[in-house]
Amino acid sequence: SSGSNALALCLGPPFSCACQLPSCRARTTAIRVRADGISGHLCSRVVLYGTRLCQMMQVAFLAALAFFQQTALWSLLLFLPAAGGDDGGRGGAPAVLARDLCDDNMASDFGWLQEYIKIGFFTDFKYSAWRFYTLNETSYAFLWFNSISFSNLDFVREACPEAARLALLLRAEERLPIRESEHPLLEYASLAEARPLAPRAARRGAAAAEGDAELVADWDWPLSEGIGRLRRMAAKLSAPEEYSVDVVMPYCNESLDGLLSRTIGYDDEWLSVRVPLKHARLLLYRLKVCDPEGREGGEVLSGEAALATLPPGALAAAQHFGAVEVVTVDARPQAWEAARYFMHLASRYDRLADFTLFLHPDVFEHVNPRTLRNLMHSLRIGTFRQSGLSSFEGEVPPWYEYVSLSHHYLTRPSRAATPSANCTLAELGFEDLHRLLFGAGEDGEAADGVQLGEFGFYCCSQFMVHRDRVHRRPREWYLRVSEDIPWEHCATSYMEVFWHAVFNEGALHEQKRQERP
């Protein structure tokens, strides 16, 4: 583009872009964006006037977030416990904040994204942080402010040291369950030593002396609240637990080497380390038609015997698991994954692992690699169960017993109302499958009162479930669903919508992670 609206969003390989801007009293800069595993650059004009960023930089910042909000940022939520923090004697979050002086270093107009900024970038970041610490509220805006601040610490250190410290505390809290909080905490300490914060009263006085009509309110940045919660969280995680973990996959000789890739198709490293697998058992439910030796359905191979039947790519990945089993399944390929998931739950009902992950061979098509890595890491070191909603410790059922792993959230799924073109003649329709699974009231109303179609869910049949949640239904239920339902690709497609309901008392609607308390 050209003129004052010159802006390009570069997401890195396989995407690319070049900043080509007209000659003017500006220079070109590339701001690196790192948001839970996705790397990129923002190319924009920066007007040369001290530490202030021009309006276009603000648009660039927030435009990036629209891309990241449904994909990369959700893994932050998975590991940010919503325990209520100290309110410093203030009685909770402020009802409103006056403009923070840090916003002198930012533009006042954010273009078409202005509706998301109520007062100013840093003021709103501070306000949403207070609500996070005192009300367990994690909004989209809060994730945006935090991601931008952490991704651009060099600028934020100069423009607003308090915001830089807050971003580092939040990063440390995210990484604490997987024992990787040292780096942000060391950076926090270094910043605190190099740039002591001036007393807030002195800053207000300076603003008044300069004739600033909008003085900073009496609400400082919630840094002490962040440190306090980190301390409580560290104490809670000090006694690790031991979990057994199974990874279940429907299989037909696919290569699993994507599990070993650091880059997942990108040139830049996506993960600093690979997904940890040694503490988990891999169970591959391979179709009989895919078995090179033509074994009968129900035959189970384990250890070296199982590994010997795998193609090279799958063998390389499977060897990283603590144990491997290959189960031959006599089913049609059209049945896809649903029948094999239910088969596992029925056949292993009395000997399920503590946690079972149900994944596709191409897991990273719908699951953020960093999310899986964080999850598996916290299971390995025994902190997962204590790393979540600690203010809901008495919640029944507990939050950690069912976790959707996909980052794709769908609302009002069209398949619930109208079958796709290749499913118009299918034996089972959407409501037919719902009735077979859960029963239904009059007029197609679901048992929990939600009309079919009026709900949202995380797609694509990849999730983790705890043994106790599975046991809320009898083994006979899983056996019936596995054997009596004529599974084919249309029914399996509908089943994507119902996994949450299976493990959540029939409730079709699954809240977005950002909307949960």
N, C-alpha and C positions, 0 to 999 in steps of 0.2 A: 504494500500500500504506500501511499505518499501523503505529504502534507502533515498537519499536526496530529493526525490519527494513525501515524505509522506505528504498527505494533505487530509482532509475530510471536506466537507461542510455539516453542520448540520442545518436543517431547523426547528427543534423542532417538537412536536407532530403534525400530526400523523407520521411524519418521525422521525428517531432517528439515532444517530451514536455515536461512541466512538472513542476518539483519542488514537490510539495504535501505538506508534512510537518506533523505535529502540533506544537502549541506545547509547548516543553520547554526545558530548559537546553542548547539547542543552536542552531546557526544553519545555514542552508542555504547550500551553496556549489556552484559548478559548476567542475569541473576539466576543462580542455580536453585532449583526447587527439588527438595528431597521430601517425599511424603510416603512413609511406610513402604519403601521398596521401589517406588517409581522415581526415576531421575529425569530431569529435564532442565530446560533453560527458558527464561523469559527474556526476550530481546525487546528493548524499548528505548525511547529517548529519555535522557535525563538532563534537565536544564541545570546549568552550572550556577547554582546559588546556594553555597554552603551545604548543609546537611539535608536540605529540603528536597523531597522527591516531587517531581512534577505530576500533574494529574494522570498522565498516561501510565506512570509506574503503578499508580493505585489500581487503574483498570487492569493492568497486566497481572498484578498480584491476585486480584479477586477473580479474574477470568480463569486462572489456573485452577482455582478451587472448584469451579463448576465441574471440571474434568475429574478431580480427585475425590469428590465428596462421596460417591457411591462405590468407589473401588478401594483405593489405597488407605484412606483415613479410617476405615472401620476397624482395623486391627488395633488402633489405639484404644478404642472402646473396650475391646475384649480384655485388656489388661489395665484399665483404669478403674480401680474399685470406687464405688460411689459412697464410701463411708463419709458421714458428715464430719467436717473439720471443725476446729475451734472457730468461734466467731469473734474471738478477741474481746469478748464482753460486749459486743455491739448488738447482740440479739438477732443475728442472722444477716442475710444479704441486704445491701442498701436498696431502697425503693428506686432510687435514681442517682446517678452521679453527674456532677458538673464536669465540664470539660477539663481533661488533664493537660498539663503543660507540655507533655510529650507530643501532643498533637500539633504543636507549633512546627514540628519537623515533618509534618505530613500535609498533603493537599487537603483542602476542605471539600472538594467536589469529587465524587467517585463515579460520576457518569451514571449509566443505567443501573449500576449496582448500588446506588446510593440508598435504596430502600433497606439494604441490609446493615447499613451503618447509621445508627441513631444519633450519635454525637460526634465521634471521631474514632479512628482505628484503635488507638491505644486506650482511650477511655472505654470503648466498648469491650476491648479485650479484658481490661481490669474488671468491668462490671460482670461480664460473663464468667470470669474466674471466681469472683465472689459467689455467684450463684452455683457454680460447680462445687465449691468447697462447703457451702452451707446448706444447699438445697438438693444436692445430688443431681443437678441439671446439666446435661451435656448436650448442648445445642449444635446445629450445623455451624453457626457463626463462631462458636467457641473453638471448634476444631479448625476452622479456617484461620482464625487469628493465631492460634498456637502453631499451626503448621507453617504459616508464613513467617512468623517471628523466629522459629527455630531454624528454618531453612535459610534465613538471611540474617544470621546473628551478627555478622560483621557490621551491617548497617544498624541493626537494632541496638547493639551495644552503645553506639554513639548517639542515636536518636532518643533512646529510652532505656537506660540501664535496668530499670525495674522490670520492664517487659522482657528483657533478655534473661534476667534471673528467673522470672516466672516460667518462661519457656524451658529453661534448663531443669527446673524442679519438676515440671510436668513430664519432661523426657525421662528424668530419673525415676519417676513413679511408674511410667510405662515399662521401663526396663528392669525394675526391681524384681518382679517375679521370676525373671530368667537370669538373675544375677549379673546384669550388665549395666548397672547404674553408676559404676565408678567414674566413667568418663564425663558424663554431664555434671556429676557432683564435683569432680576436680575442676571442671571449667567454671562452675558456680563459685567455688572457693577462690579461684584465681581472679575472677571478675570482682568478687567482693573485696579482695585485697587491693586490687589495682584501682578500682573505682568505688570508693566508699560513697554511699548515698547521702546526699545532703539532707538535713532534717526537713521534713515536709513544711513545717512552719516557715523556715527560711525561704523555701521555694515560693510559698504563697506570698510572703512579704516582698520578694523580688518581683513577682508578677504584679502585685499592687503598685509597686514603685514605678513599674513600666506602664501603668495605666491599663492593665488587662482587666476588663470588666467581668470576665468569667473566671473567677478564682476556682482553684482546685478544691473539691469538697473535702470533708474531714475524713474520708475513707482512703487510707493508704492502700497500696498494692498488697494482696493477701499472701505475702511471702512467708510470714510466720505460720499461717495456716497450712501452707504447702509443706514446710519443714516439719510441722507437727504431725501431719498425716503420714509423711514418709517415715517418721520414727515409729508411729503406731503400726504401720504396715510392716516395717522391718521386724518389729517384735513378733508380729503375728506369723511371719514367714520363717522365723528362726528355727522352728522344729519341722523339718520336711517330712512329708508322708511318702508312702510307697504305693504305687499304682501298677496294676497290670493293664497292658494296652494291646488291643488287637486292631489291625487294619484290614478291613474286608474289601475286596475288589471283585466285581464281575470281570471275567477274563476270557480272552480268545487269542492268546499269543501276541498281544500288543507289546511293544517295547516300553519298558518302564524307565528308561534312562533319563527322562526328564526330571525324575526325582533327584538325580545326581548333579544336575546342571546348576551352576551358580548364576548363569545368565538368563536362562529361560527364553532364549531367542534374541536377547539384546546383547550389544557389544559391551556396555558397561556392566560391571558386577551388580547383580540384584541383591544378593545376600552376602554378608561378610563371611558366613559359614553355611555349610549345607544343612538341610533339614535333618535333625538327629533322628535316627531310626533304630539304633541298636537295642533300645529298651522295648521295642514293639515286636509283636508276632504278625507276620503277613500271611493272610489266608486268601488264596486265589481260587475263586469258584469258576473253573474252566468248563466251557461247554464240551460235551462229548464229541461233537463234530469237529472241535478244534484240537482234540487230544491226538498227538502224533502216533500214539500206540493204540488208539481206539479202545481205551479202558471203559469199563462199564460205569454207569452212573452210580454215585455213592462211594466209589473207591477213593481213599485218601492216601496221599503220599506226603511224607514229611522229611525234613532234613536233606541229606545229600540226594536221596531218591527223588525228592521234589525238585531240587535245583537242576538235576540232570535232565529234566524234561522241558526246561525253559529255553527260549531262544537267547542269543548272546546279550542283547540289550536288556532284557528282563532279568537275566542271570546277574548281570553286573549290579543292578539295583537291588535285587532280592538278597544278595549276599551281605548287604549292609544292615539287614534286619536281624534281630536276635534269634528268630526261628521262622521257618517257612513251612506252610502246608499248601498242597494243591488238591482241591476237591473236584472230582469229575461230576458234572451235572448233566443229566439227560433231559434237556429242555430245548425248545426251539430258539434259535438266535433272535427271533422277533420278540421274545419275552423280555429282552433287555435286562436291566438290573433289578427290578422290583422283586421278581420271584426269588432271585438268589439272596437278596437281603433278608426276605422273610424266611427263607430256608435256613439261613444261618441262625436267626433268632430262635426258630423252633427247634432245630437240631442241637443247639448249644445252650439251650435255655437254662439248664442247671449248672453250666460251667462257663458262663460268659465271663469275659474279662471285666475289670472295674470299668474301664472305658473302651468303647468300640467306635472306631472311625469307619464310616462307610464312604468310600472314595471311588472315583472312576480312574481307569488307567491314565487318562489324560487330565489328571486332577487339576492342573494349573490353568485349564481353559476357563474355569469358573471360580477357582479359589486363589486368593492372593498368596504367593509363595511366602511372604514374610508372615502372614497370618498363620499358615500351617507350621512354619518354623517356630514361631513364638509358642504356639499351642503345644507342639511336641516337646519343645524344650522345657516348658513349665511342668509338663507331665513327667519328664525324665528326672528333673531335680526335685519333684514332689511338692510344688507350690501352687499348682493350678487351683485346687479346691478352695484355697485361702486367698486367692488373688482377685476376687470379684466383689460382688455387692455385699460387703460386710455389714451394712446397715440392715440387711434383710436376712440375717443368719437364721431366723426362725421361719423363713418363707417355706411354704409347702406347696408344690415340691421345690427343692432348692434350684437356684438358677443354673448351676453347673451341670445338671443332669441331662440337659439337652442344649446343644449349641449348633446352629446352622453355620456352615463354613463358607457358603457362597457369598460373593459380594454383589450379586445381581438381585435387586429387590423389585418385584412386580406387583402392581396394584390392579384390582378388578380384572383378573386374567380372562382374556377373551375365550379361552378354551372352556371355561365354566359355563358360558352361554351358548357358544356356537362351535361345533367341532371343525377342525381344519379340513381342508379339501380331501386329504387322504384318510380321514377318519369318519366320513359320513356314513359308511357302510359297516363300521366296526360293530362287533357284537355288544360291547359295553359303551355306553355314553358316560359323560361326566357324572351325572346324577345317579346313574345305575351303580357306578363304582362307589360313590359316596354312600349309597344305601347299603351295599354289601359290606362296607367297612364299618359303618357306624349306625345304620338305621337312619330314619328321617321322619320328621313330623309332617303335618299337612302342608300342601302347597310347596313342597320342596324345601321347607325351612330346616336348617341344620339343627341338631340337638341342642346346641348352645345358643340358639336364637339368632345366629348370623345368617342372613339370606345368602344363598349360593351366588357367588360373583362379587359380593360386597366385602372384599377383604384383600389383604396383601400378604405376600410371603417371599421368602428367599428361595430362589429356584434351584433346580438342577440336581436334586437328590444327593447332596453331599453334606454330611452332618456327623456329629459325634453324640453318642448317647451313653449314659451311665447304666450299669446293670440294674440298679434299683428302679430307674424309670421304666425299663423294659418290663420288669416284674410287676408293674401296676396293671398289666393285662396277663391273663393266664396263658400258659404255653399252648393250650388248645386253640386260642384265638389266632396266634401266629401260624399254627399248623393249618388251620382252616383257610386262612387267607392265602397261604403259600400254595396249597394244593387245589382248592376249589374254585378260585377265580381264574378265568381263562386269560392269562397274561399275554399280551401282545403289545406292539409298540404304542398304540393309542392309549390303552389302559395304563401303561407305564408312564406315558406323558402326563396323563391325568394324576398319576400317583405323586408326581413332583409337588403337586399342590397340597397333598394330604399328609406328608411326613410330619409336619408340625402337629397336626391334629392327632395323629397316632400316639404321640408321646406327650400330648398336652390336653388330655381329657376331651378330645374331640373338637377343640377350638380351632377353627379354620384360620382366623386372623393371627398373624405373627407381627408384633410390633417391630418397627424399624429400631435398630440398635440405638440410634441417636435419640429416640423418643422414650426410651425406657428410663425409669427413675434411677 
